[in-house]
Amino acid sequence: MKRTTLSLIAVATALAAVTGFAALTAPDGTTKAPDIAVQPLPVERSSLLCPAPSTSEVAETAYTSYTPQGKPGTAGSSGTSAAAKAELKPAASAATPGGSTAKKPASKAPATVTQPGTPVSAEANGGAAPALTGSATGTLAPGWTVQQTTVVPAGGARGLLGVTCTAPDTDFWFPAASTAKDRQDYVHLTNPDDTAAVADIELYGPEGALPSQLTEGIPVPAHSSVPVLLSTLTGEKPAADVTVHVTTRSGRVGAVIGSADDKLGSDWLPAAADPSSTAVLPGIPADATSVRLVAYVPGEDDADLKIQLVGETGTIVPAGAQSLHVKSGMTAAVDLPDLTRGEVGSLLLTPSDAKKPTPFVAALRVVRGKGEKQEVAFVPATAAISARATVPDNRSAGSTLALTAPGATAEVKVTASAGTEGGTPVSKTFTVKAGTTTEVGGFVPTGLKGSYALTVERLSGGPVHAARALVLPQDGIPMFTVQTLSDDRGTVEVPKAKQDLSVLDD
């Protein structure tokens, strides 16, 4: 082999090692790529955004911040590097498109984590608590999670409102929103960055897109939050079921919808999982008195969805609501009466015809109680936990975890952390049989004081979806909220290239 040829191959091999990807031509004319090993490494920075909790003067809000120990599947370490930190800061409240006055931000940031494995909490009472922006770095970044829980005991927005603070993004889908006269739905846009963001909000009702009265994007100033009342965005007649699509023209935001119903109370509606041809909506309470499914198809094709309930003993097709036809560009909804029949469950949506998969988004409006003693919560379609997920702010009573394996049987590890004021963590492995939902209740750390976090790790088997229900009854009202668990993205896969010297063979 000539020296020039050898040099060229050496250069190509070096480039492959640097970039992590290259294809080299062997002497026999075939194309070979170097072996690339992918290794998961802990993330070094995480960002989260929490919306302004309430405008009610009687609101009581608790923030719980937590970073689990170690990477998924490892014991981890309780030590923290000097550079590591995880903190929240108040965001300014910018003027809304409707011209409402801005609230003054609080002077003190709550819930600063000091070490992995121990949650911290803080309280903010009244209607002046601002939106929060936060970041975690170093060993506190992997899996950092914040829960915001608000109790409003009286008034038009009374209820238990819970939300897992979100990561900033550029695209969000919210089925199950509304512009009805008895609903006050605000989309909260929070900008964590140093430069302004511009967001667009599109509304889709049962007959298609709702014309917007805003001709330009909505500006969200740096480190600020803007609440936008959905009913002010369109002059169309009120619609009970609306899908909201939030995108950004520039920058990124956190987005979540706060919904208040005159009769059913209030809660947060988080963004649904990205459009997909199948969906799992986990954690429907066993005593739900009303369940309404809302779905939307963003593409050009209609979707015919098969509806199944994944319960504690198996998967069934609910009577009277076996399927849902969703037209392209239109929001469709169906009531699912007597769905759970006393068992916690999850909804599984699949194509009625497996040969015609159509991506869609979906969410549930769930009601507990009857008459004047009703309370509402929302359950969006949620992606499976690929490695690990955490939900903070669990209480000694009233917290239950639903684990769903819609396909194959799965093994999961659940860890109850130490409490905010004391306690020893405990872990337990659960087997979730294929096509079932397993409810985990009363699983608390030893000697618990305060609130604690629940961390779910998938060890083996098929996909697992999870949700936590928090029930805090008050004055005969079964106040509750449901938080679905999303993968905490505590690690990132980094390719590592290897030289392939076999291409040098003659």
C-alpha positions as CSV (number, residue, x, y, z in Angstrom):
1,M,0.0,0.0,0.0
2,K,1.3,3.4,-0.9
3,R,2.2,5.9,1.8
4,T,-0.3,8.4,0.4
5,T,-3.1,6.0,0.6
6,L,-2.2,5.1,4.2
7,S,-2.1,8.7,5.2
8,L,-5.5,9.4,3.7
9,I,-7.0,6.5,5.6
10,A,-5.3,7.7,8.8
11,V,-6.8,11.2,8.4
12,A,-10.3,9.7,7.8
13,T,-10.0,7.5,10.8
14,A,-8.9,10.5,12.9
15,L,-12.0,12.5,11.7
16,A,-14.2,9.6,12.6
17,A,-12.8,9.6,16.2
18,V,-13.5,13.4,16.5
19,T,-17.0,13.6,15.0
20,G,-18.3,10.2,16.2
21,F,-19.5,9.3,12.7
22,A,-17.7,8.4,9.5
23,A,-17.9,5.8,6.7
24,L,-14.7,4.4,5.2
25,T,-14.3,2.4,1.9
26,A,-12.5,-0.9,2.3
27,P,-10.2,-2.4,-0.4
28,D,-13.0,-4.7,-1.5
29,G,-15.2,-1.7,-2.3
30,T,-17.7,-2.1,0.6
31,T,-18.5,0.7,3.0
32,K,-17.7,0.2,6.6
33,A,-18.4,2.4,9.6
34,P,-16.4,2.4,12.8
35,D,-18.0,0.9,15.9
36,I,-19.6,3.6,17.9
37,A,-20.2,3.0,21.6
38,V,-22.9,5.1,23.1
39,Q,-22.5,5.8,26.8
40,P,-25.1,7.6,29.0
41,L,-23.6,10.5,31.0
42,P,-25.4,12.7,33.6
43,V,-26.7,16.0,32.4
44,E,-24.8,19.0,33.7
45,R,-27.7,21.5,33.7
46,S,-31.5,21.4,34.0
47,S,-34.1,24.2,33.6
48,L,-37.7,24.2,35.0
49,L,-40.5,26.8,34.9
50,C,-43.4,27.1,37.3
51,P,-46.5,29.2,36.5
52,A,-48.0,31.8,38.9
53,P,-50.0,29.5,41.2
54,S,-53.2,31.5,41.8
55,T,-54.8,34.9,42.0
56,S,-56.9,34.0,45.0
57,E,-56.1,35.7,48.3
58,V,-56.9,32.5,50.1
59,A,-54.6,30.3,48.1
60,E,-52.0,28.2,49.9
61,T,-49.1,27.0,47.7
62,A,-46.4,24.5,48.5
63,Y,-43.3,24.1,46.4
64,T,-41.3,20.8,46.7
65,S,-37.9,20.5,45.0
66,Y,-36.0,17.3,44.6
67,T,-33.0,15.7,42.9
68,P,-32.8,11.8,43.1
69,Q,-29.6,10.1,44.0
70,G,-27.3,8.8,41.3
71,K,-28.1,7.8,37.7
72,P,-30.9,5.3,37.0
73,G,-30.0,1.9,38.2
74,T,-27.1,3.1,40.5
75,A,-26.9,3.8,44.2
76,G,-25.6,7.3,43.6
77,S,-23.9,9.5,46.1
78,S,-25.2,12.0,48.6
79,G,-22.2,14.2,48.1
80,T,-22.5,17.5,46.2
81,S,-19.8,19.3,44.4
82,A,-19.2,22.9,45.5
83,A,-20.3,24.2,42.1
84,A,-23.7,22.3,42.2
85,K,-26.9,24.2,42.8
86,A,-30.6,24.0,42.2
87,E,-32.7,27.0,42.8
88,L,-35.8,28.9,41.7
89,K,-36.2,32.6,41.1
90,P,-39.3,34.8,40.7
91,A,-40.2,35.8,37.2
92,A,-41.6,39.2,36.4
93,S,-45.3,39.3,35.4
94,A,-45.6,41.0,32.1
95,A,-48.7,42.7,30.9
96,T,-51.1,40.2,29.3
97,P,-52.8,40.8,25.9
98,G,-55.9,41.6,27.7
99,G,-54.2,44.4,29.6
100,S,-54.4,43.0,33.1
101,T,-52.1,44.4,35.7
102,A,-48.8,42.7,36.6
103,K,-48.2,41.2,40.0
104,K,-45.2,42.1,42.0
105,P,-42.7,39.2,42.3
106,A,-41.9,37.8,45.7
107,S,-38.7,38.9,47.2
108,K,-37.5,35.4,48.2
109,A,-37.0,32.4,46.0
110,P,-38.4,29.1,47.5
111,A,-37.2,25.6,47.7
112,T,-33.4,25.5,47.1
113,V,-32.0,21.9,47.0
114,T,-28.7,21.4,48.8
115,Q,-28.1,17.7,48.2
116,P,-29.5,14.8,46.1
117,G,-31.9,12.4,47.9
118,T,-33.5,15.0,50.2
119,P,-36.5,17.1,49.1
120,V,-36.9,20.6,50.3
121,S,-40.2,22.6,50.5
122,A,-41.4,26.1,50.9
123,E,-44.8,27.9,51.1
124,A,-46.3,30.9,49.4
125,N,-49.8,32.1,50.5
126,G,-52.2,34.5,48.8
127,G,-52.6,35.7,45.2
128,A,-49.3,37.6,44.8
129,A,-46.9,34.6,44.3
130,P,-45.2,34.9,40.9
131,A,-44.2,32.5,38.3
132,L,-40.8,30.9,38.9
133,T,-37.8,30.1,36.7
134,G,-35.1,27.8,37.9
135,S,-32.0,25.8,37.0
136,A,-29.9,23.1,38.5
137,T,-26.3,22.4,37.8
138,G,-23.6,19.9,38.6
139,T,-24.7,16.8,40.6
140,L,-28.0,18.4,41.4
141,A,-29.0,18.6,37.7
142,P,-29.8,15.0,36.7
143,G,-33.4,14.4,37.4
144,W,-34.2,17.7,39.2
145,T,-37.9,18.0,39.6
146,V,-40.2,20.6,41.2
147,Q,-43.9,20.1,42.2
148,Q,-46.2,23.1,42.8
149,T,-49.3,22.3,44.8
150,T,-52.0,24.9,45.6
151,V,-55.1,24.6,47.7
152,V,-57.9,27.2,47.1
153,P,-60.5,26.4,49.7
154,A,-63.2,28.8,48.4
155,G,-64.3,31.0,45.6
156,G,-64.7,30.5,41.9
157,A,-61.3,28.8,41.4
158,R,-61.6,26.6,44.5
159,G,-59.9,23.3,44.3
160,L,-56.6,21.4,44.5
161,L,-54.2,22.5,41.7
162,G,-51.1,20.5,41.1
163,V,-48.4,20.8,38.4
164,T,-45.0,19.4,37.8
165,C,-42.9,22.4,36.7
166,T,-42.0,22.1,33.1
167,A,-38.9,22.3,31.0
168,P,-38.7,25.1,28.4
169,D,-39.6,24.1,24.8
170,T,-40.9,25.5,21.5
171,D,-43.9,23.3,20.9
172,F,-46.9,22.3,23.1
173,W,-50.2,20.5,22.6
174,F,-53.2,20.9,25.0
175,P,-56.3,18.9,24.3
176,A,-59.2,19.3,26.8
177,A,-59.0,23.1,27.0
178,S,-62.2,25.2,26.6
179,T,-63.5,28.6,25.8
180,A,-67.0,27.8,27.3
181,K,-68.7,30.5,29.4
182,D,-68.4,28.5,32.6
183,R,-64.6,27.9,32.1
184,Q,-61.8,30.3,32.6
185,D,-58.8,28.8,30.9
186,Y,-55.5,30.7,30.9
187,V,-52.4,29.6,29.1
188,H,-49.3,30.6,31.1
189,L,-46.2,31.4,29.1
190,T,-42.9,31.7,31.0
191,N,-39.6,32.8,29.4
192,P,-36.5,31.6,31.3
193,D,-33.9,33.3,29.0
194,D,-32.2,36.6,28.7
195,T,-33.9,37.5,25.5
196,A,-37.5,37.9,24.6
197,A,-39.6,35.1,23.1
198,V,-42.5,35.3,20.7
199,A,-45.2,32.7,21.0
200,D,-48.2,31.8,18.7
201,I,-51.4,30.2,20.1
202,E,-53.7,28.3,17.8
203,L,-57.1,27.1,18.8
204,Y,-59.0,24.1,17.3
205,G,-62.6,23.4,18.0
206,P,-65.1,20.7,16.9
207,E,-65.4,22.4,13.5
208,G,-61.7,23.2,12.9
209,A,-59.4,26.2,13.5
210,L,-60.9,29.1,15.5
211,P,-60.0,32.4,13.9
212,S,-57.7,34.4,16.2
213,Q,-58.2,38.1,17.0
214,L,-54.4,38.5,17.5
215,T,-52.7,39.3,14.2
216,E,-49.2,39.0,15.6
217,G,-47.3,36.7,18.0
218,I,-47.5,37.2,21.7
219,P,-44.3,38.7,23.2
220,V,-42.9,37.1,26.3
221,P,-40.2,39.4,27.8
222,A,-37.0,37.9,29.2
223,H,-37.4,36.2,32.7
224,S,-41.2,37.0,32.6
225,S,-44.5,35.2,32.5
226,V,-47.6,36.1,30.5
227,P,-51.1,34.6,31.2
228,V,-53.4,34.6,28.3
229,L,-57.2,34.0,28.6
230,L,-58.1,31.7,25.7
231,S,-61.6,33.1,25.3
232,T,-60.1,36.5,24.4
233,L,-58.2,35.1,21.4
234,T,-61.2,34.4,19.2
235,G,-64.5,35.9,18.4
236,E,-66.1,32.6,17.6
237,K,-68.9,31.2,19.8
238,P,-67.7,29.5,22.9
239,A,-66.6,25.9,22.5
240,A,-66.7,23.3,25.2
241,D,-63.8,21.3,23.8
242,V,-60.8,23.0,22.4
243,T,-57.3,21.9,21.5
244,V,-54.6,24.5,22.0
245,H,-51.3,24.5,20.1
246,V,-48.5,26.7,21.5
247,T,-45.4,27.3,19.4
248,T,-42.6,29.9,19.4
249,R,-41.4,32.1,16.5
250,S,-38.3,32.9,18.5
251,G,-37.0,31.8,21.9
252,R,-38.5,29.2,24.1
253,V,-41.1,29.1,26.9
254,G,-42.7,26.9,29.5
255,A,-46.4,26.5,28.8
256,V,-49.2,25.1,31.0
257,I,-53.0,25.9,31.1
258,G,-54.7,26.8,34.3
259,S,-58.4,25.9,34.1
260,A,-61.2,27.0,36.5
261,D,-64.8,25.7,36.1
262,D,-67.7,27.4,37.9
263,K,-69.1,24.1,39.0
264,L,-66.2,21.6,38.9
265,G,-63.4,23.5,40.6
266,S,-59.9,24.1,39.1
267,D,-56.6,22.4,38.2
268,W,-53.7,22.6,35.8
269,L,-53.8,21.1,32.3
270,P,-50.2,20.1,31.3
271,A,-49.1,19.6,27.8
272,A,-49.8,16.2,26.2
273,A,-47.2,13.9,24.7
274,D,-46.2,14.7,21.1
275,P,-48.5,13.4,18.4
276,S,-48.4,9.7,18.0
277,S,-50.5,6.9,16.6
278,T,-50.9,5.3,20.0
279,A,-51.4,6.9,23.4
280,V,-51.6,6.0,27.1
281,L,-53.4,8.2,29.6
282,P,-52.4,6.8,33.0
283,G,-53.8,7.1,36.5
284,I,-57.6,7.5,36.3
285,P,-58.9,7.3,39.9
286,A,-61.0,4.3,40.8
287,D,-63.9,6.5,42.1
288,A,-64.1,8.9,39.0
289,T,-67.7,9.9,38.4
290,S,-67.1,11.4,35.0
291,V,-64.4,10.9,32.4
292,R,-64.3,12.9,29.1
293,L,-61.8,12.1,26.4
294,V,-60.7,14.8,24.0
295,A,-58.5,14.2,21.0
296,Y,-57.1,16.1,18.0
297,V,-55.4,15.1,14.7
298,P,-52.9,17.6,13.4
299,G,-52.2,15.9,10.1
300,E,-54.2,15.6,6.9
301,D,-55.7,12.1,7.6
302,D,-58.6,11.3,9.9
303,A,-58.0,8.9,12.8
304,D,-60.2,6.1,14.0
305,L,-59.2,5.2,17.6
306,K,-59.9,2.1,19.5
307,I,-60.6,2.8,23.2
308,Q,-59.4,0.4,25.9
309,L,-59.2,0.6,29.7
310,V,-56.1,-1.0,31.2
311,G,-57.3,-2.0,34.7
312,E,-56.0,-3.9,37.6
313,T,-57.0,-7.3,36.2
314,G,-56.6,-6.7,32.5
315,T,-57.5,-4.7,29.4
316,I,-61.1,-4.3,28.4
317,V,-63.1,-2.3,25.8
318,P,-65.5,0.0,27.8
319,A,-69.2,-0.5,27.1
320,G,-70.8,2.2,25.0
321,A,-67.6,3.9,24.0
322,Q,-65.5,1.4,22.0
323,S,-64.0,3.9,19.5
324,L,-63.7,7.6,18.5
325,H,-63.5,9.1,15.1
326,V,-61.3,12.2,14.9
327,K,-61.4,14.3,11.8
328,S,-58.3,16.0,10.5
329,G,-57.8,19.5,12.0
330,M,-60.8,19.1,14.3
331,T,-61.2,18.4,18.1
332,A,-63.4,15.4,19.0
333,A,-64.6,14.4,22.4
334,V,-66.6,11.5,24.0
335,D,-67.9,10.9,27.5
336,L,-66.9,7.6,29.1
337,P,-69.6,6.8,31.7
338,D,-68.9,4.3,34.4
339,L,-65.4,3.8,33.1
340,T,-63.3,2.6,36.0
341,R,-66.0,0.6,37.9
342,G,-64.1,0.9,41.2
343,E,-60.6,0.1,39.8
344,V,-57.8,2.5,39.1
345,G,-57.0,2.4,35.4
346,S,-55.4,3.9,32.4
347,L,-56.8,4.6,28.9
348,L,-55.1,3.0,25.9
349,L,-55.8,4.5,22.5
350,T,-54.7,2.6,19.4
351,P,-55.6,2.7,15.7
352,S,-58.8,0.8,14.9
353,D,-57.0,-0.4,11.8
354,A,-53.4,-1.2,12.5
355,K,-52.6,-0.6,8.8
356,K,-53.7,3.1,9.1
357,P,-51.8,4.7,12.0
358,T,-52.5,8.4,12.3
359,P,-50.7,10.6,14.8
360,F,-53.0,12.4,17.3
361,V,-52.9,14.1,20.7
362,A,-55.3,13.4,23.6
363,A,-56.2,14.3,27.2
364,L,-58.8,13.4,29.8
365,R,-61.0,15.6,32.0
366,V,-61.7,13.6,35.1
367,V,-64.3,14.5,37.8
368,R,-64.8,13.1,41.3
369,G,-67.7,13.7,43.5
370,K,-71.3,14.7,42.8
371,G,-73.6,17.8,42.8
372,E,-72.0,20.8,44.5
373,K,-69.2,18.6,45.9
374,Q,-67.4,17.9,42.6
375,E,-63.7,18.4,41.7
376,V,-61.8,18.2,38.4
377,A,-58.4,17.2,37.2
378,F,-56.7,16.5,33.9
379,V,-54.8,13.5,32.6
380,P,-52.8,14.1,29.3
381,A,-51.4,11.4,27.1
382,T,-47.9,10.6,28.5
383,A,-44.8,9.0,27.1
384,A,-43.4,5.9,28.7
385,I,-40.7,6.1,31.3
386,S,-37.5,5.1,29.4
387,A,-35.3,5.1,32.5
388,R,-36.4,7.1,35.5
389,A,-39.1,9.6,36.6
390,T,-39.9,11.4,39.9
391,V,-42.8,13.2,41.4
392,P,-42.3,15.2,44.7
393,D,-44.8,16.4,47.3
394,N,-46.3,13.1,48.4
395,R,-48.1,13.0,51.7
396,S,-48.4,10.4,54.4
397,A,-52.0,9.9,53.4
398,G,-53.7,10.7,50.1
399,S,-50.9,9.8,47.6
400,T,-51.3,6.8,45.3
401,L,-49.1,5.8,42.3
402,A,-50.5,4.1,39.2
403,L,-48.1,2.0,37.1
404,T,-49.3,0.7,33.7
405,A,-47.7,-1.8,31.3
406,P,-49.9,-1.7,28.2
407,G,-47.8,-4.2,26.3
408,A,-45.3,-6.6,27.9
409,T,-44.8,-7.3,31.6
410,A,-42.3,-4.9,33.3
411,E,-40.3,-4.8,36.4
412,V,-40.0,-1.4,38.1
413,K,-38.3,-0.1,41.2
414,V,-40.1,2.5,43.3
415,T,-38.2,4.6,45.9
416,A,-39.8,6.8,48.5
417,S,-37.2,9.4,49.4
418,A,-36.5,10.8,52.8
419,G,-39.0,13.4,54.0
420,T,-38.5,17.2,53.9
421,E,-38.3,17.1,57.7
422,G,-36.9,13.7,58.3
423,G,-37.2,10.0,57.5
424,T,-35.3,7.1,55.9
425,P,-35.7,6.2,52.2
426,V,-37.2,2.9,51.2
427,S,-37.3,1.0,47.9
428,K,-39.4,-1.8,46.5
429,T,-39.6,-3.7,43.2
430,F,-43.0,-4.2,41.6
431,T,-44.0,-6.5,38.7
432,V,-46.6,-4.9,36.4
433,K,-48.2,-7.6,34.4
434,A,-48.8,-7.1,30.7
435,G,-52.0,-5.2,30.0
436,T,-52.7,-4.2,33.6
437,T,-52.4,-1.2,35.9
438,T,-50.9,-1.7,39.4
439,E,-51.8,0.8,42.2
440,V,-49.2,1.6,44.8
441,G,-50.6,3.2,47.9
442,G,-49.3,3.8,51.4
443,F,-45.7,3.4,50.3
444,V,-43.9,5.9,52.5
445,P,-40.3,6.3,53.9
446,T,-39.6,5.0,57.4
447,G,-40.2,7.6,60.1
448,L,-41.6,10.1,57.6
449,K,-41.7,13.8,58.6
450,G,-43.0,16.3,56.1
451,S,-43.6,15.4,52.4
452,Y,-41.5,13.0,50.2
453,A,-40.7,12.2,46.6
454,L,-41.5,9.0,44.7
455,T,-39.0,7.9,42.0
456,V,-39.9,5.2,39.5
457,E,-37.2,3.3,37.6
458,R,-37.9,0.8,34.8
459,L,-35.6,-2.2,35.4
460,S,-36.7,-4.5,32.6
461,G,-39.6,-5.6,30.4
462,G,-42.0,-3.5,28.3
463,P,-42.9,0.2,28.4
464,V,-44.2,1.6,31.7
465,H,-46.4,4.7,32.1
466,A,-47.1,6.2,35.5
467,A,-49.2,8.8,37.3
468,R,-49.5,10.1,40.9
469,A,-52.9,11.0,42.4
470,L,-52.9,13.4,45.4
471,V,-56.2,13.5,47.3
472,L,-56.8,16.2,49.9
473,P,-60.5,16.3,50.8
474,Q,-61.8,19.6,52.2
475,D,-65.3,20.5,53.5
476,G,-66.8,17.4,51.9
477,I,-65.2,18.1,48.5
478,P,-63.0,15.3,47.2
479,M,-60.2,17.6,46.1
480,F,-57.6,15.9,44.0
481,T,-55.0,16.3,41.4
482,V,-53.2,13.9,39.0
483,Q,-49.6,14.3,37.8
484,T,-48.4,12.0,35.1
485,L,-44.7,11.1,35.3
486,S,-42.4,11.9,32.4
487,D,-38.8,10.6,32.0
488,D,-36.5,13.0,34.0
489,R,-33.9,13.1,31.2
490,G,-31.2,12.8,33.9
491,T,-28.7,11.3,31.4
492,V,-27.8,12.1,27.8
493,E,-26.3,9.6,25.4
494,V,-22.9,10.6,24.1
495,P,-21.4,8.7,21.2
496,K,-17.8,7.5,21.6
497,A,-16.0,6.6,18.4
498,K,-13.6,3.7,18.0
499,Q,-10.9,3.4,15.3
500,D,-11.5,0.5,12.8
501,L,-8.1,-0.6,11.5
502,S,-9.6,-3.5,9.6
503,V,-9.9,-1.1,6.6
504,L,-6.1,-1.1,6.3
505,D,-6.1,-4.8,5.4
506,D,-5.3,-5.7,1.8
